[in-house]
């Protein structure tokens, strides 16, 4: 019996391998096993495992995750071909469970297929929520939360600070205050029960969103685990919570209590509800709820993760931190705290951010795409329905693209501020489905990191270097949350004591 099974597996693998060659498909590792395909070759973290396979078989690679064909891209030229020449072909998303249950049945901005609904959501987010003018109107909200973080650090000076939770909670507060005018973390939370619900909801969202679901590739497993049921329950909580916020603001606006009257600025919910009155078809409550959750997911974990990696690099490279403080003192001075208007004049700070995003991209694998029809990539035939995975981490850390790619050298980006590096550096993705929140992310990361650099001396908690090992998860978190000690720089003590 064992020999028969072994013979079947061998014949299946050989036949599959030869068939792919005959059909001019990209290189495919041997063997591809029945049912599981190449899943037996994959290890954590996935981006490093895929890079290792690509190093052996080439930058254009065809794998099978169970029954699903997956095109893995690990070079700038192949990424460019997928996201420019074949941009429309790969503009769809694969039907994964997360998109079904937490992407509003594939209708959210992140998961909607390319078409009228996606174009409408993209237009709303780009023009009504994330445009330069819209972001400028809410700059005081971001500044207020950064100053709150500085105050907490000043009060905790010379004590060990757990930076991961501090940065993550600050980013969630920033996003929720911009979206709905409410903060759910800190000492001044007004609605305790509501805040508790929100925290639990977001904890579960990031827990489920950061895990790969084998049921996406082996359908039989959908009925074994509890992930699908948890996603269904979580989506019900998210819908209820967000609709309560929408209804609350609708009532406040009808009572003449708009934040435009009280604070001279409007939350994103208010902007969308005002547009709903003019165009109810394109601004349904469902659309507003969906955009709220997309902004929360896209704008928190990624920015907080980038900040944590950046601070880790600075702790391991104190000479870079010193150079950044020298630039800060020369441009901003020591008589005031920096704000967003200073960012265009701080090129070295931007070099630090870009180098962090290069070595440790918080989206090491771009959100998957799916081909809507047959196409050709690198001379190979790609069938319709193939899932596309661009290994951004591999491209960003390839010695063919970067000199000494594993070394933290912000200077490599000097003189390149405001320019693109083709497809060898694309932390915000590229093509039609590039990230519309790049402007917000760069403002938030720049303001926060710049403020931490300006105001404090930073030290590791021991003599050992900060561990830069990557943990599991789709946003590549640190395996060990960053802990550090800070003490205020002497010229900044008076300013910090007045926050």
Beta strands, then each sheet from edge to edge (+ up, - down):
strand 1: 60-65
strand 2: 68-73
strand 3: 160-162
strand 4: 369-370
strand 5: 375-377
strand 6: 380-382
strand 7: 387-390
strand 8: 456-459
strand 9: 483-488
sheet 1: 1+ 2- 7- 4+
sheet 2: 3+ 9- 8+
sheet 3: 5+ 6-
end
